């Protein structure tokens, strides 16, 4: 067994069986004297409900998930070319595909006896959207080794230009023509052109403000993700310690039962031995009296 095989098995079990399965695989690695593998397996994190559903989906419908890879490639091409019409069409296609995959993941969970809540459905949808934009998320998803939900934090379809989603342009985009003073407006065309320039400048300002807000939101999301990860690790360690203590308690209780039974049997033996002593003393007294009578 190697780490990939262990992870493939571990992330395919029901969540209630995860801890026991991981403990078993760690013990199996230690028995094989493969301590590095045991350490690596022990470090595998228990997935959240939404991640578990997507791991099941990757095993059930890998071809459907591969559509995300193909869609991501077409989005990147259209984005690089600045083809807004194609981006809008692909954005609608992405929304439809993510919705279909979310429904499939929820159905797969229902087959295993789990009815997803709206919050979990939202996390599944968000992670699938993130997989379109983020290659690392997509790799985890396709491998069926997600441990938590991911958040899609890009703009999706850039409103202006073709800059990278989630990043503001390095400097304001140049206006098509410099705005003319109001006194220079002699024709309706001049007024229309200046209105268009002003509208573009307002749009650029909105993009910059949205980019700043996105950066702040990403920072908050990263911090929340870090705290959640630390809390989950502490929970896993505590769960393992509780499992170990419960095992020790069961062993101690079994030992107590054996000791109590042994003590009871020993007490019965003492009682019987005392009875035998008393009986022997009476027999000795009777024999002594009989001997005295015979001597007379």
C-alpha positions as CSV (number, residue, x, y, z in Angstrom):
1,X,0.0,0.0,0.0
2,X,1.2,3.5,-0.8
3,X,-0.2,6.9,0.1
4,X,-2.4,7.2,-3.1
5,X,-3.9,3.8,-2.4
6,X,-4.5,4.7,1.2
7,X,-6.1,8.0,0.3
8,X,-8.3,6.5,-2.4
9,X,-9.7,4.1,0.1
10,X,-10.0,6.5,3.0
11,X,-11.8,9.3,1.1
12,X,-14.3,6.8,-0.3
13,X,-15.6,5.6,3.1
14,X,-18.6,7.0,4.9
15,X,-17.7,9.9,7.1
16,X,-18.7,8.0,10.3
17,X,-16.2,5.4,9.4
18,X,-13.3,7.8,8.5
19,X,-11.5,7.9,11.9
20,X,-11.7,4.1,12.3
21,X,-10.5,3.5,8.7
22,X,-7.6,6.0,9.2
23,X,-6.5,4.3,12.5
24,X,-6.6,0.9,10.8
25,X,-4.5,2.1,7.8
26,X,-2.0,3.8,10.1
27,X,-1.7,0.6,12.2
28,X,-1.3,-1.4,9.0
29,X,1.5,0.9,7.9
30,X,3.3,0.5,11.2
31,X,2.9,-3.2,11.1
32,X,4.7,-3.1,7.7
33,X,7.4,-1.0,9.4
34,X,6.6,1.9,7.0
35,X,6.7,4.8,9.5
36,X,6.8,7.6,6.8
37,X,3.6,6.2,5.3
38,X,2.0,5.9,8.7
39,X,2.8,9.5,9.4
40,X,1.5,10.6,6.0
41,X,-1.8,8.6,6.4
42,X,-2.3,10.0,9.9
43,X,-2.0,13.5,8.4
44,X,-4.9,13.0,6.0
45,X,-7.7,15.2,7.2
46,X,-11.3,14.1,7.6
47,X,-13.4,15.8,4.9
48,X,-16.3,18.1,5.5
49,X,-19.7,16.9,4.3
50,X,-19.5,18.9,1.1
51,X,-16.0,17.7,0.3
52,X,-17.1,14.1,1.0
53,X,-20.0,14.4,-1.5
54,X,-17.6,15.7,-4.2
55,X,-15.1,12.9,-3.4
56,X,-18.0,10.4,-4.0
57,X,-18.9,12.3,-7.2
58,X,-15.3,12.0,-8.5
59,X,-15.6,8.2,-8.1
60,X,-19.1,7.9,-9.5
61,X,-18.9,10.3,-12.4
62,X,-15.3,11.1,-13.4
63,X,-16.3,11.9,-17.0
64,X,-18.8,14.5,-15.9
65,X,-16.1,16.2,-13.8
66,X,-13.7,16.2,-16.7
67,X,-16.1,18.6,-18.4
68,X,-14.9,21.2,-15.9
69,X,-11.3,20.8,-17.2
70,X,-12.5,21.3,-20.8
71,X,-14.6,24.3,-19.9
72,X,-11.8,25.9,-17.9
73,X,-9.6,25.7,-21.0
74,X,-12.2,27.4,-23.2
75,X,-12.7,30.1,-20.6
76,X,-9.0,30.8,-20.4
77,X,-8.8,31.1,-24.2
78,X,-11.7,33.5,-24.4
79,X,-10.4,35.5,-21.5
80,X,-6.9,35.8,-23.0
81,X,-8.5,37.0,-26.3
82,X,-10.8,39.5,-24.5
83,X,-13.8,37.9,-26.2
84,X,-16.6,39.2,-24.0
85,X,-19.4,37.6,-26.0
86,X,-17.7,34.2,-25.6
87,X,-17.1,34.8,-22.0
88,X,-20.7,35.6,-21.3
89,X,-21.8,32.4,-23.2
90,X,-19.2,30.3,-21.3
91,X,-20.3,31.8,-18.0
92,X,-23.9,30.7,-18.6
93,X,-22.5,27.2,-19.6
94,X,-20.5,27.1,-16.4
95,X,-23.5,28.0,-14.3
96,X,-25.5,25.2,-15.9
97,X,-22.8,22.6,-15.6
98,X,-22.0,23.5,-12.0
99,X,-25.8,23.2,-11.2
100,X,-26.0,19.8,-12.8
101,X,-22.9,18.5,-11.0
102,X,-24.2,19.8,-7.7
103,X,-27.5,18.0,-8.1
104,X,-25.6,14.8,-9.0
105,X,-23.4,15.0,-5.9
106,X,-26.4,15.5,-3.7
107,X,-28.1,12.5,-5.3
108,X,-25.0,10.3,-4.7
109,X,-25.0,11.4,-1.1
110,X,-28.7,10.5,-0.8
111,X,-27.9,7.0,-2.1
112,X,-25.5,6.7,0.9
113,X,-28.3,7.8,3.3
114,X,-27.3,11.5,3.6
115,X,-29.7,14.3,2.8
116,X,-27.7,17.4,2.1
117,X,-28.7,20.7,3.8
118,X,-28.9,23.9,1.8
119,X,-25.6,25.1,3.3
120,X,-23.9,21.9,2.2
121,X,-25.4,22.2,-1.3
122,X,-24.0,25.8,-1.4
123,X,-20.5,24.6,-0.5
124,X,-20.6,21.9,-3.2
125,X,-21.7,24.5,-5.8
126,X,-19.0,27.0,-4.6
127,X,-16.3,24.3,-4.8
128,X,-17.3,23.3,-8.3
129,X,-17.2,26.9,-9.4
130,X,-13.8,27.3,-7.8
131,X,-12.5,24.2,-9.7
132,X,-13.2,25.9,-13.0
133,X,-11.0,28.9,-12.1
134,X,-8.4,27.3,-9.9
135,X,-6.2,24.4,-11.2
136,X,-5.2,23.3,-7.7
137,X,-8.8,22.9,-6.6
138,X,-9.6,21.1,-9.8
139,X,-6.7,18.7,-9.3
140,X,-8.0,17.8,-5.8
141,X,-11.5,17.4,-7.1
142,X,-10.6,15.2,-10.0
143,X,-8.4,13.0,-7.6
144,X,-11.3,12.7,-5.2
145,X,-9.1,13.9,-2.2
146,X,-10.9,17.1,-1.1
147,X,-10.9,17.8,2.6
148,X,-12.9,21.0,2.7
149,X,-15.0,23.3,0.6
150,X,-13.3,25.9,-1.6
151,X,-14.6,29.4,-2.5
152,X,-14.7,30.9,-6.0
153,X,-13.4,34.4,-5.5
154,X,-12.9,35.6,-9.1
155,X,-15.0,38.0,-11.1
156,X,-16.0,35.3,-13.5
157,X,-16.6,37.4,-16.6
158,X,-14.5,40.6,-16.6
159,X,-16.7,43.6,-17.4
160,X,-14.0,45.6,-19.1
161,X,-10.8,44.4,-20.7
162,X,-9.1,41.1,-20.2
163,X,-7.2,41.4,-17.0
164,X,-6.8,38.4,-14.7
165,X,-10.0,37.7,-12.7
166,X,-9.7,39.0,-9.2
167,X,-6.9,41.5,-10.0
168,X,-7.4,45.2,-10.8
169,X,-5.6,46.6,-13.8
170,X,-2.1,47.9,-12.9
171,X,-3.2,51.4,-13.9
172,X,-6.5,52.9,-15.1
173,X,-7.4,51.9,-18.7
174,X,-6.8,54.7,-21.1
175,X,-9.9,56.5,-22.3
176,X,-10.6,56.3,-26.0
177,X,-10.2,60.1,-26.3
178,X,-9.5,62.8,-23.7
179,X,-12.6,64.5,-22.4
180,X,-13.2,67.9,-23.9
181,X,-14.3,70.9,-21.8
182,X,-18.0,71.5,-21.7
183,X,-17.5,74.7,-23.7
184,X,-16.1,72.7,-26.6
185,X,-19.2,70.7,-27.1
186,X,-20.5,72.0,-30.4
187,X,-22.3,68.9,-31.8
188,X,-24.4,66.0,-30.4
189,X,-21.6,63.7,-31.4
190,X,-19.2,65.6,-29.1
191,X,-21.7,65.3,-26.2
192,X,-22.2,61.6,-26.8
193,X,-18.5,61.0,-26.9
194,X,-17.8,62.8,-23.7
195,X,-20.7,60.9,-22.0
196,X,-19.2,57.6,-23.2
197,X,-15.8,58.6,-21.8
198,X,-17.3,59.6,-18.4
199,X,-19.3,56.3,-18.3
200,X,-16.1,54.3,-19.0
201,X,-14.2,56.2,-16.3
202,X,-17.0,55.4,-13.8
203,X,-16.9,51.7,-14.8
204,X,-13.1,51.6,-14.3
205,X,-13.6,53.1,-10.9
206,X,-16.2,50.5,-10.0
207,X,-13.8,47.8,-11.2
208,X,-11.0,49.2,-8.9
209,X,-13.3,49.4,-5.9
210,X,-14.6,45.9,-6.5
211,X,-11.0,44.6,-6.8
212,X,-10.1,46.2,-3.5
213,X,-13.2,44.7,-1.9
214,X,-12.3,41.3,-3.3
215,X,-8.8,41.4,-1.9
216,X,-10.2,42.2,1.5
217,X,-12.8,39.4,1.2
218,X,-10.0,37.0,0.1
219,X,-7.9,37.9,3.1
220,X,-10.9,37.3,5.4
221,X,-11.6,34.0,3.7
222,X,-8.0,32.9,4.0
223,X,-8.0,33.7,7.7
224,X,-11.3,31.9,8.2
225,X,-10.0,28.9,6.3
226,X,-6.9,28.8,8.4
227,X,-8.8,28.9,11.6
228,X,-11.2,26.2,10.4
229,X,-8.3,24.0,9.4
230,X,-6.6,24.4,12.8
231,X,-9.9,23.7,14.6
232,X,-10.5,20.6,12.5
233,X,-7.0,19.3,13.2
234,X,-7.6,19.9,16.9
235,X,-10.9,18.0,16.6
236,X,-9.2,15.1,14.8
237,X,-6.5,14.9,17.5
238,X,-9.1,15.1,20.3
239,X,-11.3,12.4,18.6
240,X,-8.3,10.1,18.3
241,X,-7.4,10.7,21.9
242,X,-11.0,10.0,23.0
243,X,-11.0,6.8,20.9
244,X,-7.7,5.7,22.5
245,X,-9.0,6.5,26.0
246,X,-12.2,4.6,25.4
247,X,-10.2,1.6,24.3
248,X,-8.1,1.8,27.4
249,X,-11.3,2.2,29.5
250,X,-12.8,-0.9,27.9
251,X,-9.7,-2.9,28.6
252,X,-9.6,-1.6,32.3
253,X,-13.3,-2.5,32.7
254,X,-12.7,-6.0,31.3
255,X,-9.7,-6.4,33.7
256,X,-11.9,-5.2,36.6
257,X,-14.6,-7.8,35.7
258,X,-11.9,-10.6,35.7
259,X,-10.4,-9.3,39.0
260,X,-13.9,-9.1,40.6
261,X,-14.7,-12.7,39.5
262,X,-11.3,-13.9,40.8
263,X,-11.9,-12.2,44.1
264,X,-15.3,-13.7,44.5
265,X,-14.0,-17.2,43.7
266,X,-11.2,-16.6,46.2
267,X,-13.7,-15.6,48.9
268,X,-15.7,-18.7,48.2
269,X,-12.5,-20.7,48.6
270,X,-11.7,-19.1,51.9
271,X,-15.2,-19.8,53.2
272,X,-15.0,-23.4,52.1
273,X,-11.5,-23.8,53.7
274,X,-12.7,-22.4,57.0
275,X,-15.6,-24.8,57.0
276,X,-13.2,-27.6,56.4
277,X,-11.0,-26.4,59.3
278,X,-14.0,-26.3,61.6
279,X,-15.1,-29.8,60.5
280,X,-11.6,-31.1,61.1
281,X,-11.4,-29.5,64.6
282,X,-14.7,-31.1,65.6
283,X,-13.5,-34.5,64.3
284,X,-10.2,-34.1,66.3
285,X,-12.2,-33.2,69.5
286,X,-14.4,-36.2,69.0
287,X,-11.4,-38.5,68.5
288,X,-9.7,-37.1,71.6
289,X,-12.7,-37.7,73.8
290,X,-13.1,-41.2,72.4
291,X,-9.5,-41.9,73.2
292,X,-9.9,-40.7,76.8
293,X,-12.9,-43.0,77.2
294,X,-11.0,-46.0,75.9
295,X,-8.1,-45.3,78.2
296,X,-10.4,-45.6,81.2
